[in-house]
Amino acid sequence: MNAEINSTPPFPGKERHLLRAQLARITHAACIIPKGLLEVDEETGKEKYAEEFSMPTSPEEVKSLEIWAH
């Protein structure tokens, strides 16, 4: 885990840093949430949980790809 990385373009860290970066990218790309769960706060511009969100409960709704967001 302390090995230098010889790559093109050059990577400025060690093997453990590259592994951590790859894990972060994979985790971020694999996260999904129900659409409508988050909304943007108009005052701060940051995301927050929607107050009037209700999670779909029927199996048919949960299976539908249209209710999920990346």
N, C-alpha and C positions, 0 to 999 in steps of 0.2 A: 504494500500500500504506500510505501515511501518512494517508489520508483519514479524517475523523471519520465515525462511523456514526450516522445519524439513524433511530432505530427506536423502536417501542413494544413492549415495555418498553425503556427506555434501555439501551444497551450501553456499558459504561464504558471501552472501549478503542478502538483504531484498527482499520482494515480488516484489517491483518495479524494482529491478535489474534483477530478473529472468524474469519478463515480458518483459523488454527491450531486454534481450538476446534472448528470444524466437521470438520476433518480427523481430529482425535482421536476425535470421536464416531463418524464413519464407520468408522474403523479398529477401534475397540472393538466396534462392532456387527457387524463382518464376520469376527471371529476365531472359529474353531471348533477344537476339539481332540477326540481320541478319548475317549469316556467311560472313566473309570477311570484315566486318565493322572495326574490330580492327586488328592490326598487331603488332608484337614485334619489337621495335627499336633495331637494331643490336648493336649500340654503348652503349646505356644505359641499355638495357634489359627490358625496361618498355613498356607497351602497349600504342599504340597511334592510332588515327583514320587513316585508309587507305586513301591515297590521291586519288586513282583511283577507289573508290567504287561508284556503282550506285545502288540505292534501286530499287528492283523489283516493278513494278507498276501494272501489271495485277493481277486481283483477283485470277486467277489460280496459279500464282507463289507464291503469299502471303499465300495461303491456304496450300501449300506444306510444309510438315514438314522438308524436306531436306534442306531448305534455312535457318533454324533457328539454333542457337547455344545457349547452356546454359553457 
